[in-house]
């Protein structure tokens, strides 16, 4: 039987038994919505200063004279450049890699193995189950309201594992995950 939520698919045969195998994929609809909102914001913030700076720099052929006549223009040009670079950095390091990342997570009786495939290659890591701090419930905002997630907590936040995601979490599911994951 396959149970799916917004992010996670759990393969199981009716009840929770180890090993648990999770398939984690980004929501294509939410990613497209986020990127479609981010692009206009990026253009709105970075294009006007560049246009104004370009106008003042090219109003006569002597660029150095233009810059020395208007020190504020230098600050505006630097601000536009730094802001654009920061937005591109956020897109390149956080948004785009997560958009194309999928993970297969296997929780066994003694360890957790994560196989991650993304835009920039594959990565795999294994961690003893005893290194995880337990199962917690998180509530996060989404475009459509609030989402509850069961998370297997790790001291390093990037190694947290989403066990379940949805508008509600059955209490028995949280208890089962907590009991199974505390065996490590």
C-alpha positions, 0 to 999 in steps of 0.5 A: 500500500502507498500513502502519499502526502504533499511531500512524502510517499511511504511504502508500507504494508498496512502498519509501520515496520522497520525498515521504513522507506520514504520518497521525498519530492518537491511539490511542482505546483508550489515550486512553480508558484514560488518561482513565479512570485520570486522572478517579478520581485527580483526584477522589481528590486534590481532593474530600476536602479540599474536603469537609473544608473545606466541613464546617469552613466551614459548621459555624456561620454565621460563616465568618470566625470559622471561618477565624480559629479554624483557620488550617490550614483556610485552608491546606487550602482553598488547597491543594485549590483550587491542586491542582484548578486545576493538574490542570484546567490539565494536562487542558486544555492537554496531555491533551485537545488531544492526545486530539483532535489529528490530523496529516498530515505531508509530508516532501519533498526539501527541507522538512517540512510539518505540517497539524494539526487539533485540538479548538481549530482548525487549524494548519500549519507548514513547516520546511526538512528541513535544520533537523532533526537526524536520525533516532533510535530511541526506546523508550517505555513503554506500557500494554502494554509498550514501544514503539519509535519512529523519530523525525525529531529537531528542536531544538524538541521539539514539532516532532519527527516520529514516523516509525514506531511499533511493538513492533519497527522493521525495521533496513532501515526505520531506514536508509531513513528516515535516508538519505532525511531526510539529503538535505535 
